[in-house]
Amino acid sequence: MSAPTSNPTSGDRSAVAGVRFDTPAPDAPVGFDTFAAWELNPKVALRPEPFGALLYHFGTRKLSFLKNLTVVGIVSSLADHDSAEAALLAAGVTPAQRPLYVQALTALADSAMITPRAA
């Protein structure tokens, strides 16, 4: 399982299509709370693929590609953990990799693919 790259090369794609990991997202919410409980949006279907997974939002009709198996595992397991932080730890994400995975989760939250879980 590969980690998202912080320096994409020409033709390389990030773990979440359309998200670059070498620059901060300009309108990324400052308050993405990794200690909050998150889940896959009930309006979103996750379909595993050899390259990772497809996410389809039935409300917005948006399609996203997850091209990193670790991100797929984290997203799939969010409902099984008390927080996004716990899901990251369970996936074996190292402190050095953490910012890249948090950025991927932030992008998924911004696009409503994942949502805060009700208490």
C-alpha positions as CSV (number, residue, x, y, z in Angstrom):
1,M,0.0,0.0,0.0
2,S,1.6,3.2,-1.1
3,A,1.3,6.6,0.6
4,P,0.1,9.6,-1.2
5,T,3.1,11.3,-2.8
6,S,4.1,14.8,-1.6
7,N,5.9,15.5,-4.9
8,P,3.8,14.2,-7.8
9,T,5.7,13.7,-11.0
10,S,4.4,14.5,-14.4
11,G,1.5,12.3,-15.2
12,D,1.3,11.1,-11.6
13,R,-2.0,11.3,-9.9
14,S,-2.8,12.0,-6.3
15,A,-4.6,9.6,-4.0
16,V,-7.8,11.5,-4.5
17,A,-8.3,12.6,-8.1
18,G,-8.0,16.4,-8.4
19,V,-6.2,16.9,-5.1
20,R,-2.5,17.8,-5.1
21,F,-0.7,16.9,-1.9
22,D,2.3,19.2,-2.5
23,T,0.4,22.4,-1.9
24,P,-2.2,23.1,0.8
25,A,-5.8,23.3,-0.4
26,P,-6.7,27.0,-0.7
27,D,-10.1,26.7,0.8
28,A,-9.5,23.7,3.1
29,P,-11.5,24.2,6.3
30,V,-9.1,25.1,9.1
31,G,-11.3,23.1,11.4
32,F,-11.2,19.6,10.0
33,D,-11.4,17.7,13.2
34,T,-9.5,14.4,13.2
35,F,-10.7,13.7,16.7
36,A,-14.4,13.9,15.6
37,A,-16.3,10.8,14.5
38,W,-16.7,10.6,10.7
39,E,-18.4,8.2,8.3
40,L,-19.0,7.7,4.6
41,N,-21.9,9.8,3.6
42,P,-25.1,7.6,3.4
43,K,-25.7,9.1,-0.1
44,V,-22.2,7.8,-1.3
45,A,-21.4,4.4,-2.7
46,L,-17.8,3.1,-2.5
47,R,-16.9,0.6,-5.1
48,P,-13.6,-1.2,-4.7
49,E,-11.5,-1.2,-7.9
50,P,-8.0,-2.7,-8.7
51,F,-6.5,0.8,-8.6
52,G,-8.3,1.8,-5.3
53,A,-12.0,2.7,-5.3
54,L,-14.7,4.8,-6.9
55,L,-16.9,7.0,-4.8
56,Y,-20.2,8.1,-6.2
57,H,-22.4,10.7,-4.5
58,F,-26.0,10.1,-5.4
59,G,-27.1,13.6,-4.2
60,T,-24.6,15.6,-6.2
61,R,-23.8,13.0,-8.9
62,K,-20.1,13.6,-8.2
63,L,-17.7,10.9,-8.9
64,S,-14.3,10.7,-7.1
65,F,-11.4,8.3,-7.6
66,L,-9.4,7.0,-4.6
67,K,-6.1,5.8,-6.0
68,N,-4.5,4.8,-2.7
69,L,-5.4,1.6,-1.0
70,T,-4.6,3.1,2.4
71,V,-7.0,6.0,1.8
72,V,-9.7,3.4,0.7
73,G,-9.1,1.5,3.9
74,I,-9.3,4.6,6.1
75,V,-12.5,5.8,4.4
76,S,-14.1,2.3,4.6
77,S,-13.2,2.0,8.3
78,L,-14.3,5.5,9.5
79,A,-17.6,4.2,10.9
80,D,-15.7,1.5,12.9
81,H,-13.6,4.0,14.8
82,D,-14.4,6.7,17.4
83,S,-12.5,9.3,15.3
84,A,-10.7,9.9,12.0
85,E,-7.5,10.0,14.2
86,A,-8.3,6.4,15.4
87,A,-8.8,5.3,11.8
88,L,-5.5,6.8,10.7
89,L,-3.7,5.0,13.6
90,A,-5.4,1.7,12.8
91,A,-4.3,2.0,9.2
92,G,-0.7,2.4,10.3
93,V,-0.3,6.0,9.1
94,T,3.0,7.3,10.4
95,P,3.4,10.8,11.8
96,A,5.4,11.8,8.7
97,Q,2.5,10.6,6.4
98,R,-0.3,12.0,8.6
99,P,-0.6,15.5,7.0
100,L,-1.0,13.9,3.5
101,Y,-3.8,11.6,4.7
102,V,-5.5,14.4,6.7
103,Q,-5.5,16.5,3.5
104,A,-7.1,13.7,1.6
105,L,-9.8,13.3,4.3
106,T,-10.3,17.1,4.2
107,A,-10.9,17.0,0.5
108,L,-13.4,14.2,0.9
109,A,-15.2,16.1,3.7
110,D,-15.2,19.3,1.5
111,S,-16.9,17.3,-1.3
112,A,-19.4,15.7,1.2
113,M,-18.1,12.2,0.5
114,I,-17.5,11.8,4.2
115,T,-19.6,13.5,6.9
116,P,-19.4,14.0,10.6
117,R,-21.1,11.1,12.4
118,A,-24.0,11.9,14.7
119,A,-23.2,11.3,18.4
